[in-house]
Amino acid sequence: MFEWGLSFGLYFINSIAGSIYADKFLKAKTSRKTALIAWAFLYFVFKSLIGKLVGGIYPFGNILKVAVDMVIVLFLQMVLYQKNLSKQFFVAVSFIGGKEIIIYIIIVLSIGLNYVRWKISYIFLEKEVINSIDKAKSWTAVSNGILGTMIILLYALMIIVYFTVLATKFVKKDYYLQKHENAFLILPSIAALCIAITLRMMILPAENEVTSMMFDRVPATLFWVPLICILLLGVNVSSVILFQKMVQLNEEERKHSILENQMVQMQREIKEIQDIYADMRGLKHDMKSHLESIAAVVGRTDGKERQELDSYIGKMEETVGRLDFYYQTGNPIIDVILHQKKQEAEKQNINFISDFIYPDKNQIDVYDIGIVLNNALENAVEAARKTAGNKKIIVRSYQKGSLFFIEVENDFEDILIIDTETGLPVSSKEDRRLHGFGMENIQRCARKYKGDIDITVKETEKGKNFILTVMMYEKTFTPKMP
């Protein structure tokens, strides 16, 4: 009776812990609450009905029990959660491997607790607290209940701590696992499962006698078994941490490479545009000279022909005037970027307003400001394009002491989702591995100058406005990228 109650208690803890653990990694097909309850209930039912039956099959009961456990977990994940085989397999193997290893730590702790109970019983017998068969039975029932409760609570504590640490350290839960990455993550758990099966064969005899038979024969295993189990759990956690570091490092390298390529491309494009506009300014100067000469000749003409020629020359002067930059910020590179983005916005019927002035002190690299403006305005055009009615983008800059601020405001109607890890908006594009680096590049440039970014969404009568504010501290310029 005691063993059955203990088994059902462990099944209950496993069902709750497994449902929560799966929910941390997988997306439910229905509601999250429904998936949690269904997973916990069905796992408890399956384990209660099949667990003891399969475990009693000799000589492969131990292996078969783990295999059936794996099938149950994978089946529940496939039924209740969206298809993601690599992630589902990792969750199943890590869950079963973790709980199977933890149980052997609990077995050693239970031996210690049982020893304490035996000592207390001996004291009770010496002092004749237990002096009858009825009192002995009562003490046995009470002590079994206390011992079982303590074992279940210790097991629950270890399960909660282990799976919480594992889920917390696995930061990139939306990351799509490749085959080799999945193998790297699950091999430690598979090794833990193999050791758990071996320990099960060594500790539990086929005759179902004393569960501590191995510990009786080799007392040193009371120390080595829990130590090995703890190390195996540590290896599983370490492999997850190492994997996350590798993913983060690869992403940082890719982002850095994209930022460098973006800067090189921008430098090349701006140089080409500056050359074009230099030629255009020369052409503008020459045409103005020609127009002045023509105007002098026209000045000697009277009547209707004079009016027609004046109108024609006026239109030519207006056309020549458009050959120059629309904005004069104080830096030709920023003029080119704003001019380009204005043209892109107007093609999408977006009203583009700029009140941007380049900072007086040249302590901020113009290409860093260019990266900020290029990415921010690209995002602004993309967001404003999706809105209805009159669309606008406003870009402005201002200084407060040594602080230089860039502010980009645009119409916005999407749902803003913030990444809990980076604190930045999540890209609305389908392939997020190839997109969404613009805001991170802006933040990297800001932090290069000991600054940062701030994002707010302002409700207006016409809709929502997305406001990005970038702060840079001029006095702390360092030429190295972070």
Helices and strands as residue ranges (DSSP letters): H 2-25, H 32-55, H 61-80, H 85-126, H 133-169, H 179-203, H 213-217, H 221-298, H 304-321, H 332-347, E 350-355, H 366-385, E 391-400, E 403-412, H 437-448, E 452-459, E 464-473, G 474-476
